[in-house]
Amino acid sequence: MRLVVRCDDARAARAAQTLLAGAGCEALALPGPVRPAPHGEDIAIFPANARTITAAAERAEATLGLETPPLACVLALTEAAPPGLAKDLGPFLGAVALDAPAALLTRQMAALQRLAILEEERVRRTQTGAAFAVEAPASPADGALRALYIGAPSTAYLALDGALAEQGGVTTAAFSSFAGFDHLHDDHFDAVVLNAAQNPSTSIALCAALRRNASLYHMPTLVVIKADDEKTAAAVIARGATAIVKLNAPSAQPLGWLFEAVRRERTRRSSERVLRGLRDKMGDPRTGLMLRTPFEAHLARLAGDHHRSGRPLALAVLRALPAHGARMPEASIWRRGFNEIASLAARLQREADCAAALGDDLIAIALPCAHLRGAQRTAERIAAVAECTAFASGEMGSGPLVFEQSAAELQPGESGGAMLARALRAIEDDSATA
């Protein structure tokens, strides 16, 4: 994505640019008056401290008022100055710690970029829904904050419990990893705190286990370590930890970054609920795919928006058919099997993507802010999983499936319908020469 660092001070802009580059995020520095970025802008980053945060917010408001605004504005702070949960971030979608370990800054930026794409798609899909007299579902109000503490008692537990209590939240304690995972599977939590001071290997394994669970993958995680245990710190950061706090050290700053991650994850879940609700109202809730007419209207809207912003848009098309030598099942049996394929495709795409069944053997998937290779990977992933799954093709057993795949990226001046026709034509050409 096109990252732009904006602030008054050219030296601060260059310093932020250097730190972002160390995290694999190349950014253009644009100090001085607010003006359009020369090659477009997706994420605007505003370095700030306690004295300059108000000016940064004003600059962000002005940037969002440009003719072609960025997807989102991000507040760039230091690890010592987190925004915390209670603070209103105003025009900023979220905050990052520029001086955090490179792996952690990379993850913060990636999470905010995903959220920015989700938020834009939520607005756009709401507009498409309105064109079909479909109202966006109301997102339920967030409940009280809930955190789970796993491990031996420590001062971090008291700090967490006190901070949550100030927000009307609740902390649950589990003093063994087994009890902790039971809580995670039985209940919902906004964050997890792992005490790795006594048993680092168990906490490292727990942190890794969270990332292997689809429902817990994004769980904000704070890890307590011994004061000199840099090895464990590096290990848990590599496994997705949000922040580190040293045993018996002040916890306010790490908890601030934990709460920032909680804010981000609550926003993500809210956007995803709205997107799924609109998708189901304009489609088939059984499969998670949109109907063809609203899908084509939304694709046209996607193309228009991406032309205006200069962001990429990609499309993937898959055709399901019996493997060579396998007989075509009866129509009713094929429909049941194809519905299973459609449901699988809906689960394997990003929440910001939208898809529709075109006929009884084709699925098209639109991917906002994605290049051609992203569409190709999505098609390959869906085909690989579906081809490994046996779908009933008759009473005598199951028949193997194969998938023809096509992908296209929006070209200058091309409409959404033309891009779809180009991708479908590629599928037809492949079938004709097979």
N, C-alpha and C positions, 0 to 999 in steps of 0.2 A: 504494500500500500504506500501511497505518497504521504510521507510524514513531513511536517513543517514545524520548525521551532520558532516561536514568535515571542519577542520581548523587546524592551527598550535598549538594553545593554548588549552590545555586540559581543563582548567577552563572555557574558553569561550564556548567550545563545550558542557560541562556539563550544563552551564547556559542556553544555547539555548535549550538543551534537556529538561530541567525542564520547561521552558516557553511553549514549544510545548506540553509537557505532560499535562499542565494545560488547553490547548485548545483541549484536546482529541486526540492529534497526537503523538503517541508513536514513538520515533526515536532512532536509534543506534548512539552513539557518536564514531567517528572514527578519532581522532586527529593524527597528525603526517604525515608522507609521504603518498602520494597518492597510494593507493593499493585497490584491489578488496574487496568489503564488503563480509564477510564470508558467509552470507546467501542470497546474491543477493541484488539488489538496484533498486528502482523505481524512487525516487526523492532524489536528493542530495541537501543539504541545507548548505549554506556557510555564517556563521555570519561574518559581516564586519562593518567597520566604514570608515570615510573619509580617514584615513591613511592606511587602510589595503585593500581597495576595489580592487586595482590593483593586489595585491597578491592573493586575492580571485578569481579574474577573471582568473589568470594564473592557479590556482589550479583547477578551473572548466574546463578549456580547457584540462588539463591533465586527469581529471576524464572522460570527454567525449571521450577521446582517449583510454580508457581501452578496453579490448577485448569484455566485455559485459557492455556497458555504461548504465547509468540510462536513464529513459525516458526524464528527464529534470533536469537542475540545477536551483536552486532558490537562490536569493540573500536575506539574512536575515539582515535587518537594524533595526533602532529604529524609533519611530513615529517622532522624532525630525529631522530625516535625510532621507526624502523621495527621491526617484530617480528623480521624476519629469518627464514631458513629453518629454523634449528636449534631455534628456540624453540617449545615446546608451548603452543598457545593455549588449552588446557583447554576451558571451556564455550563459547568464542567460535568461530563459524564462520569468521571472518576479521577483517581489520583494514582501516581506512581512514585516510587522512591528512586531518584536518579543514581544515588550512591549505593544502592543495594547490590548484592552479588549479581554478576551478569546473568546467571541462569534465572534468578528471581525477577530481575527487571524484564528479561525476555518474556517470561510467563505473564507478568502484569500487563505488558503491552499487547501480547497476543489475546489475553482475555478481554481487554478493552476494545480491541479491534473486532472481535467476534460480537461483542455486545453492541457496538456501533452499527454493524451490519444488521443485527436483529432489530434494533430500534428503528432504523430506516425502513426495513421491510414491514414492521408493524404499522407504521404510518401509511405506507403505500398499500398494503393489503386492506387496511381499513377503508382507504379511498376506493379500491376496487369493489369491496363489499357494499359500500354506499351506492355505487352505480347499479348494483343488483338488488337494492333495497334490503341488504343484509347488514344488520347492526353488529358492531363489534361487541363481544361478550364483556361484561363488567369483570374486571380483575378483582378477586376478593382481597380485602384488606389484610395486610400482613399481621400475623398474630404476635404475641409476645416473643421476644428473642429467647432462644434456648441454646445452651451450649453443653457439651459433654466433656468432662475432665476424666482422663484415664491415667492411672498410675498412682504412685505413692503420694501422700499429702505433701504440699509445698506452699510457699508464700504465693506462687503464681495462682494457685486455686483461690486463695482469699482475694487476690486482686481481681481475678476474673469474676468471682461471685459478687464482689462489691460493684464492679463496673456494670455488670448486667442488672443488678438490683436498681441502680440509678436510672436505667432505661425501662424498668418494669419487667426485666427478664428473669430467667431462672437458670441455675446451673445444676446439672446432675453429675454426681461423682460415681465412678466405677474404679475400684482399686485393683482390678486385674484386667488383662487384655481380653479374656474370654467374656467376662461380664460386660466390658465395653462394647464388643462387637454384637453381643445380644441386644444391647440398648440401641445400637445403630440400625439394626435390622428391624427392631420392633417399634421404633418411634422416629420422629423427625427432629433433627437438630440443625441449627444454623452454623455451628462451628464445633470443632473438636480441639482440645488441648491434650497433648501427649507428654507425659513426664518421662524423658529419656535419661534422667540423671542417674538413676539406679540401674536400669537395664536398657542400655542403648540399643542392643540388637533387636529386642522385642518392639521397641518404638519405631525403629527403622522398618521392620517388617510390617507393622501396622500401617505406617504411612504409605508404604508401597501397596498394601492390600486395598487401601482406599482408592488408589488410582486404577486398580484392576476391576473395580466394581462400577458398572455404568451409572448407577443411581448415586454413588458417592464420589464420583470422579472429581467433581468441582468443589468438594467440601473444603471450606477454609480451615486450615490446620496450623496451630501454634505448637511448637515443640520446646520443652524445657530441657536444657543441657547443662552439664557442668561448666564451670567458668573457662576451663582451658581445653575443652573437648571440641576442637575445630574439625576433627574427622567426622564426628557425628553430625555436626552442623552442616558440613558439605554433603553428607549422605542424605539427610532428610530434605535439604533443598533440592537435590537432584531427584528426589521422589515426590516432589510437589508441595512441600511445606510452604505455608504463606509467610511465616515469620518465626524468628528464634528469640528465646529469652533465656538468659543465664540464670542458673539456680541462685535464689536469694537476692537477685538483682532487681532494680525497679522494673515494673512490668508495663507502665503506662504507654511507652512508645510502641513496643511490639503489639500490645492489645489494640492500639490505634490502627495499626495496619491490618490486624485481624478483622476489626470491625469494618474497615474500608472494604475488605474482600467480602464480608457478609452483605454490605450494602449492594455491592456489584452483583452478587449471586441472587439476591432477592429481586433486583431489577431484571436480571436474565430470566428467572423463572416466571416473573409476571409477563414479560414480553412473549415468552414461549407459550404460555397459557392462552394469550390473546391470539397468537398466530394459529395455534391448533384449533381454537374455537372458530375462527373465521374460515379456516380450511374445511372444517367439517360442515359448516353451514353452507358453503359453496361447493360441497363435494359429497363424497360417500364416507361417512364416519367409520364404516366397516374396514375400509382399506386405507384411509388416510390420504386419498388422492382427490384432487379437485375435479369437478366436471369439466368437460372440454371447453364449453363456451366461456365460463369465467376464467379458466386457465388461459385461453387465448387472449382475452381482454387484459388479464394481468400481465401476460408476456408483452403485450403492446405497451403497457404502462412502464414496465421494467425497461424496455428498449428506449423509450423516450427519456426516462430519467437518467439512464446511463449515458446516453448521447450528450445530454446537457452537462453532466458532471465529468465526463471523460473516464468514468470507471469501466472496467471490463464486465462483460456479461457473457455467460456461457450456457450451452444447452446440451444435454445428453439425451439420446434416444436409444431404447433397447427394444428388440423384437424377440419374443419367446416363441420357440418352435420345438417340436420333438426332435430328438437327436437322429442322425442319419441311421436309417434302418428301423427306427421305431414307428409304430403305426399311430395315426392321428386318433385320439380318443373321441368318444361321443361329445356332442356340443355341450351338454349339461355338465359333464365331468370336466371338460376343458375350462368352462367358465369358473367352476369351483377352484380348480388349480390356478387359473390366472389371477383370481382374486387373492389367493395366498401369495402369489408373486408380487402383486401390487402392494399388499400390506407389508411385505418384506422390504420392497423398495422405499416405502414411506418411512420405515424405521431406520434405514441405512443412509438416508440423506441428511443434510444439515437441517436444523429447525428453520433456518432462513430460506431454504430452498422450497420450491413448490413443484408438484408433479401432477400429471393427469394421464389416464388411460385413453389412448386413441384407438378406438375399435376394440377388438377382442384379443390382440396380441402385441400391441405397441404401448410403451410407456415413455413419456417425454418428461424431462426434469430440467427446470430452469434454475440456474445458480447465480444469484446476484453477486457482484464483486468477485467473480472467479474468472480465471483464464481458461483457455482450451484444455490445458493439462489437468486442471481441476475437474472439468466435466468428464474427461477420459478416465480419471481415477475413480470417480463416482460410478460410472458405468461398469468399469472393471470389477469394483468391489461388489456391486449388486449381482452381477453375473456370476462371480466366483462363489458367492454364498448360495445363490439360488440353484446353481448347477450341482452343488453338493447336497441339495435337499431333494428328497423323493416326493414328487407330487402325484397323487392318485390319477392314473390315466385309464382306469378300467377296473372291473371287478377282479381280474386275474392278477393284479399287482400294480406296480408303479412303473412309469416309463421315464427314462432320462430326458433332460432338457438341454438345449443349447441356446445361446443368446447372440444375436447379431447386434453390434454396437456401432453407434455413430456419435460424433460430437462436433459442435460448431461454436465459434466465438463471434460475437456481434462485430460486424464490419462497419466502417464509417458510412453513415447514411442509410444503413439497412434497417428495415422494420423488424419487429418481433415475428410477424407472420412469415416474412421472407427468410429469416434465420431458421425458423421451424421447417419451412419447406425445403431449405437446403440440407438440413440434417436428415429429413425423411427421404430426400432424393438419394442421399449417400447410402442409406439402408437399402433402397430399391436397387441401386446400381450394384451393391454387393451381392444381393440375392440373385440378380440376373446373371452375374458372372461366376456364381458358386458352382 
